[in-house]
Amino acid sequence: MRYFLVIFIILILSRTDVSGQFRSRNKRQWPKTEGELMNKLLGTLQNRDTAAYFELFPPFDTLWSMVIRNSDKDPEAQRELNNLKERPQILIEFDPLYNRDIIGRFCHVLAKGEDSGVQWRSVVMARYELRRQDPTRNLIGYDKIAPDRFRGYMFVSDAFNRVTYCITVSEVQKIKGQFFGGQVMNILEAKTVDEFHKKEAQEQAYFEWLAAHPIVLTDSVKTDTTAINDSLAAVNPLLIEREEETDDDGVRREVVDRRYYEGTLDNEIPIRFYIRHMKQIPGKPPQYDGLYKLGDNKKYVRLEISRNDNGKLIIEDESATGTMELTLTGRTYTGTWANADENGFDVTLKQTGTPKGKIEMLDKILDRGASGRIDERQFETEDSIDKAGAKEGAKKDGENKKKKDRKKKKRGE
């Protein structure tokens, strides 16, 4: 056992020599306060920056040096430190260079947030709550290095969708007056800690149910997945009930998802596209409704949307101006738009966030027959207005320059 331990330490130290040289090229200053650390942690999520997240954690060689050079002569303290010397793998758990789960969970939270509709670029810190993390038996001696360890909750608000999310955080550590770590663990839509724990318990129960009821796709099921969708919806405790509509045949329609896209036709003509997904009705194909607006038009036009056998969305507007065929890849639709004269354009649409109040206005057009005319300027930010003004100014400067050049040419200059 001793020989194994010696070999293990030599291997770790040889690797950390390399990583230590790499890390020491740029001397880092870790946060001096918990607030500074939490804001840096949020910045790594906003920018999807795994490298910056990696840099928040204490490297193994730093922790090992603190164990070896600890000057506490108390016999009890030395016994606890010997536990770390005999089990250096304890320290590895806090270094993402060796513990890949740290980065893995970070990526999971990013992806889960996106799937839940989070626009990471637009989130802002609402508040955070940290509580002291009690020592555990497998970390005996670690409190001699990091006496203050915290876990807690970060609440962030999505400025576009006006929703608050709770992100659980663990292993925020204070070492010699500096703050390290902050492992993100999970994200759920919640405004309070109690609401988060309630939803987390429901989520866990749902996953346990899925594990106990594996779905086997037989030949008959492959052709009709409505039964599967209905059974999953029936047991999913996280299902959010949304407003319902009545179809022409008296069947109530439930909106289960809303998505907003912006893009261009042939990289030139702007297009805005809003689509609503309805809950699957047994025996019927998937149902959608939506709106779009092309170019400089002021009005949004209602759309008839269906899906063909190849999985493409077939979209026709009520004015019979044009038809689109779109394919979804990730969060982007690509395809074509063609009018009655068979003039065709390439379409690219990317899912974006929506300013406050816009979704409500689009829903009123679809549900209550409100006018499709919307002045987009009311949703523009000061920054976008400044950019548009600068672009218009540059255009006018260019036109003035051309006029001057033509006058000079006439005068023979």
C-alpha positions in Angstrom: 0.0 0.0 0.0 2.8 2.4 0.9 4.6 1.7 -2.5 1.3 2.4 -4.3 0.9 5.7 -2.4 4.5 6.8 -3.2 4.0 6.0 -6.9 0.6 7.8 -6.9 2.1 11.0 -5.4 5.0 11.0 -7.9 2.7 10.7 -10.8 0.5 13.5 -9.6 3.4 15.8 -8.8 4.9 15.1 -12.2 1.7 16.1 -13.9 1.1 19.1 -11.6 4.6 20.4 -12.4 3.5 20.8 -16.0 0.1 22.2 -15.1 1.7 24.5 -12.5 4.1 25.9 -15.1 1.2 26.5 -17.5 -0.9 28.2 -14.8 1.9 30.3 -13.4 2.5 32.1 -16.7 -0.4 34.4 -15.9 -0.5 35.0 -12.2 -4.1 35.1 -11.1 -5.7 37.2 -8.4 -8.6 35.2 -6.9 -11.6 37.2 -5.5 -11.3 38.7 -2.1 -15.0 38.6 -1.3 -17.8 36.0 -1.9 -19.8 38.6 -3.9 -16.9 39.1 -6.3 -16.6 35.3 -6.8 -20.3 34.9 -7.4 -20.3 37.6 -10.0 -17.3 36.0 -11.7 -19.1 32.7 -11.6 -22.2 34.3 -13.3 -19.9 35.8 -16.0 -18.6 32.3 -16.9 -22.2 31.2 -17.5 -23.1 34.3 -19.4 -20.1 33.9 -21.8 -20.2 30.1 -21.8 -16.5 30.3 -20.8 -15.3 27.0 -19.5 -11.7 28.3 -19.4 -12.6 31.1 -17.0 -14.7 28.7 -15.0 -11.7 26.3 -14.8 -9.6 29.2 -13.4 -11.9 29.7 -10.4 -10.7 26.5 -8.8 -7.6 25.9 -6.6 -5.0 23.7 -8.4 -3.9 20.4 -6.7 -0.3 21.5 -6.4 -1.3 24.6 -4.4 -3.5 22.5 -2.0 -0.8 19.8 -1.6 1.8 22.4 -0.8 -0.4 23.8 1.9 -0.8 20.3 3.4 3.0 19.6 3.4 3.9 23.1 4.8 1.2 23.4 7.3 2.8 24.8 10.5 0.0 23.8 13.0 1.8 21.8 15.7 -1.3 20.7 17.5 -1.2 16.8 17.7 -4.9 16.6 16.7 -4.3 18.8 13.7 -1.3 16.8 12.6 -3.3 13.6 12.8 -6.0 15.1 10.6 -3.4 16.5 8.1 -1.8 13.0 8.0 -5.2 11.8 6.6 -4.7 14.1 3.6 -1.0 13.1 3.2 -2.1 9.4 3.1 -5.1 10.1 0.8 -4.0 12.9 -1.6 -6.9 11.9 -3.9 -9.1 13.9 -1.6 -7.5 17.1 -2.9 -7.9 16.0 -6.5 -11.6 16.2 -6.1 -11.4 20.1 -6.1 -9.2 20.4 -9.2 -11.0 20.3 -12.6 -7.8 19.3 -14.2 -8.3 15.8 -12.7 -12.0 15.9 -11.6 -13.8 16.2 -15.0 -17.2 16.1 -13.3 -16.7 19.8 -12.4 -16.6 20.9 -16.0 -19.1 18.3 -17.0 -21.7 19.7 -14.6 -21.0 23.2 -15.8 -21.7 22.2 -19.4 -24.9 20.3 -18.2 -26.2 23.5 -16.5 -25.5 25.5 -19.6 -27.3 23.0 -21.8 -30.2 22.5 -19.4 -30.7 26.2 -19.1 -30.8 26.6 -22.9 -33.3 23.8 -23.2 -35.4 25.6 -20.6 -35.3 28.8 -22.6 -32.5 30.7 -20.8 -30.8 33.3 -22.9 -27.5 33.3 -21.1 -26.2 36.5 -22.6 -29.2 38.4 -21.1 -29.3 36.9 -17.5 -28.5 39.2 -14.6 -27.9 38.4 -10.9 -31.0 38.8 -8.8 -29.5 37.6 -5.5 -27.5 34.8 -4.0 -27.7 32.9 -0.7 -24.7 31.0 0.7 -24.6 28.8 3.8 -21.7 27.2 5.6 -21.0 23.7 4.4 -20.4 21.2 7.2 -17.3 19.0 7.0 -17.7 15.3 6.2 -15.8 12.2 7.3 -14.1 11.8 4.0 -12.7 15.3 4.2 -11.0 15.0 7.6 -8.1 17.5 7.7 -9.3 19.6 4.9 -10.7 22.3 7.3 -7.0 23.0 8.2 -6.6 24.3 4.7 -10.0 25.7 3.9 -11.8 26.4 7.2 -14.6 28.2 5.4 -16.6 26.2 2.9 -20.0 27.3 1.6 -22.9 26.0 -0.6 -26.0 27.8 -1.7 -28.2 29.3 -4.4 -27.7 31.8 -7.2 -30.9 33.4 -8.5 -30.7 34.9 -12.0 -33.3 36.7 -14.0 -33.7 36.3 -17.8 -34.3 39.9 -19.0 -35.9 38.8 -22.2 -38.3 36.1 -20.9 -38.8 37.7 -17.5 -38.3 34.4 -15.7 -36.2 33.7 -12.5 -34.0 30.7 -12.3 -32.2 29.1 -9.4 -28.8 27.6 -9.8 -27.4 25.5 -7.0 -23.7 26.1 -6.1 -21.4 24.1 -3.9 -17.8 24.2 -2.7 -17.3 27.9 -2.5 -14.1 27.9 -0.4 -12.2 30.7 1.4 -8.5 30.0 1.7 -6.1 32.5 3.2 -8.5 35.4 2.6 -9.3 34.5 -1.0 -12.4 32.8 -2.5 -12.1 29.8 -4.8 -14.5 27.4 -6.5 -18.2 27.5 -6.9 -19.3 24.2 -8.6 -22.6 24.7 -10.3 -24.8 21.6 -9.8 -28.3 22.2 -11.2 -30.7 24.8 -12.6 -34.5 25.0 -12.3 -37.1 27.8 -12.8 -37.7 29.0 -9.2 -38.0 32.2 -7.3 -37.3 30.8 -3.8 -35.2 28.0 -2.2 -38.4 26.2 -1.1 -39.8 26.3 -4.7 -36.4 25.0 -6.0 -36.4 22.0 -3.6 -40.0 21.2 -4.4 -39.3 21.1 -8.2 -36.0 19.3 -7.7 -37.9 16.5 -5.8 -40.5 16.3 -8.6 -37.7 16.2 -11.2 -36.0 13.4 -9.3 -39.2 11.4 -9.0 -39.9 11.8 -12.7 -36.4 10.5 -13.6 -36.9 7.6 -11.3 -40.2 6.8 -13.0 -38.5 6.9 -16.4 -35.8 4.6 -15.2 -38.5 2.1 -13.9 -40.6 2.4 -17.1 -38.2 2.1 -20.1 -40.0 2.8 -23.4 -39.5 0.2 -26.1 -40.3 1.4 -29.6 -42.0 -1.5 -31.4 -42.9 -1.3 -35.1 -46.5 -0.3 -34.2 -45.3 2.5 -31.8 -42.8 3.9 -34.3 -45.7 4.9 -36.6 -47.8 6.6 -33.9 -45.9 8.2 -31.0 -49.0 10.0 -29.6 -49.5 7.3 -26.9 -45.9 7.8 -25.7 -46.2 11.6 -25.6 -49.5 11.4 -23.7 -48.2 9.0 -21.1 -45.1 11.1 -20.5 -47.1 14.2 -20.2 -49.5 12.5 -17.8 -46.7 11.6 -15.3 -44.4 14.6 -15.8 -44.8 16.6 -12.6 -42.9 19.5 -14.2 -45.5 20.1 -16.9 -46.6 23.7 -17.0 -50.3 24.2 -17.8 -50.7 27.0 -20.4 -53.7 28.7 -21.9 -56.0 26.6 -24.1 -57.8 27.3 -27.3 -60.7 25.7 -29.1 -60.2 24.3 -32.6 -62.8 24.4 -35.4 -64.0 20.9 -34.5 -64.5 21.8 -30.8 -61.2 20.2 -29.6 -59.4 22.3 -27.0 -55.9 23.3 -28.1 -53.2 23.9 -25.5 -50.1 26.0 -26.3 -47.1 24.1 -24.9 -44.2 26.1 -26.4 -43.6 29.6 -27.9 -40.5 30.5 -29.9 -39.4 33.7 -31.6 -36.9 33.9 -34.5 -35.2 36.6 -36.5 -33.2 36.3 -39.7 -33.0 37.2 -43.3 -34.0 36.2 -46.8 -30.8 36.0 -49.0 -28.9 37.6 -46.2 -30.6 40.9 -47.1 -34.3 41.1 -46.4 -35.1 41.0 -42.6 -37.8 38.5 -41.5 -39.3 38.0 -38.0 -41.0 34.6 -37.3 -43.2 33.6 -34.3 -44.4 30.0 -33.9 -46.5 28.3 -31.2 -46.5 24.5 -30.7 -49.8 22.9 -29.6 -50.1 19.9 -27.4 -50.4 16.7 -29.4 -54.0 15.5 -30.0 -54.3 11.7 -30.4 -55.0 10.8 -33.9 -54.0 14.2 -35.3 -50.7 15.4 -36.8 -48.7 18.0 -34.8 -50.3 21.4 -34.8 -48.9 24.9 -34.9 -49.8 28.4 -35.5 -47.8 31.6 -36.0 -47.0 34.9 -37.5 -44.2 36.4 -39.6 -43.3 39.8 -41.0 -41.1 40.5 -44.0 -38.9 43.4 -44.9 -40.2 46.9 -44.1 -43.8 45.7 -43.7 -45.5 47.0 -40.6 -48.0 44.1 -40.2 -47.5 40.6 -39.0 -49.3 38.1 -41.1 -51.0 34.9 -39.9 -49.5 31.6 -41.0 -50.8 28.1 -41.7 -48.1 25.7 -40.5 -47.8 22.0 -41.1 -45.1 19.3 -41.1 -44.5 17.0 -44.1 -43.3 13.4 -44.1 -39.6 14.6 -44.3 -40.0 16.6 -41.1 -39.9 20.0 -42.8 -42.2 22.8 -41.7 -44.4 23.9 -44.6 -45.6 27.5 -44.0 -48.1 29.5 -46.0 -49.2 33.0 -45.1 -52.9 34.0 -45.2 -52.3 36.7 -47.8 -50.9 34.0 -50.2 -47.8 36.1 -50.7 -45.3 33.3 -50.3 -44.5 29.8 -48.9 -41.6 28.6 -46.8 -40.1 25.2 -46.3 -37.9 25.1 -43.2 -35.6 22.6 -41.5 -34.7 23.0 -37.8 -31.0 22.4 -36.8 -30.4 23.2 -33.1 -31.9 26.6 -32.6 -31.8 27.7 -36.3 -34.2 27.2 -39.1 -32.9 27.1 -42.7 -34.8 26.7 -45.9 -36.4 28.6 -48.7 -39.2 31.2 -49.3 -40.9 31.5 -52.7 -43.8 33.6 -53.9 -46.5 33.1 -56.6 -44.1 34.3 -59.3 -41.7 31.6 -58.3 -39.1 34.0 -57.0 -37.1 32.2 -54.5 -34.9 33.2 -51.5 -32.7 31.4 -49.0 -34.0 31.7 -45.4 -32.0 31.7 -42.2 -33.8 32.2 -38.9 -32.2 32.1 -35.4 -34.1 31.7 -32.2 -33.7 34.9 -30.0 -35.1 36.3 -26.8 -38.0 38.7 -26.9 -38.3 42.2 -25.3 -40.9 42.6 -22.5 -44.4 42.8 -23.8 -43.8 41.5 -27.3 -45.0 37.9 -26.9 -48.2 39.2 -25.3 -48.8 41.4 -28.4 -48.2 38.5 -30.8 -50.5 36.3 -28.8 -53.3 38.9 -29.0 -53.0 38.9 -32.8 -53.4 35.2 -32.9 -56.0 34.7 -30.1 -58.1 37.9 -30.1 -57.8 39.1 -33.7 -55.8 42.2 -32.8 -54.3 44.2 -35.6 -51.1 42.7 -36.9 -49.5 46.2 -37.1 -46.7 46.5 -34.5 -44.2 49.3 -34.2 -40.9 47.5 -33.5 -39.3 50.7 -32.3 -41.0 50.4 -28.9 -39.0 47.2 -28.3 -35.7 48.6 -29.3 -33.0 49.2 -26.7 -31.0 52.4 -26.6 -28.0 50.5 -27.8 -29.8 49.2 -30.9 -31.2 52.7 -31.6 -27.7 54.1 -31.4 -26.4 51.5 -33.8 -29.3 52.1 -36.3 -28.7 55.8 -36.1 -25.0 55.3 -36.7 -25.7 53.1 -39.7 -28.1 55.6 -41.1 -25.6 58.4 -40.6 -22.9 56.4 -42.3 -25.2 55.8 -45.2 -26.0 59.6 -45.6 -22.3 60.4 -45.4 -21.6 58.0 -48.2 -24.4 59.5 -50.3 -23.0 63.0 -49.7 -19.5 62.0 -50.7 -20.8 60.5 -53.9 -22.7 63.8 -54.7 -19.5 65.8 -54.1 -17.5 63.5 -56.3 -20.0 63.9 -59.1 -19.9 67.7 -58.8 -16.1 67.7 -58.9 -16.2 65.4 -62.0 -18.5 67.9 -63.8 -16.2 70.8 -63.0 -13.3 68.8 -64.3 -11.4 68.7 -61.1 
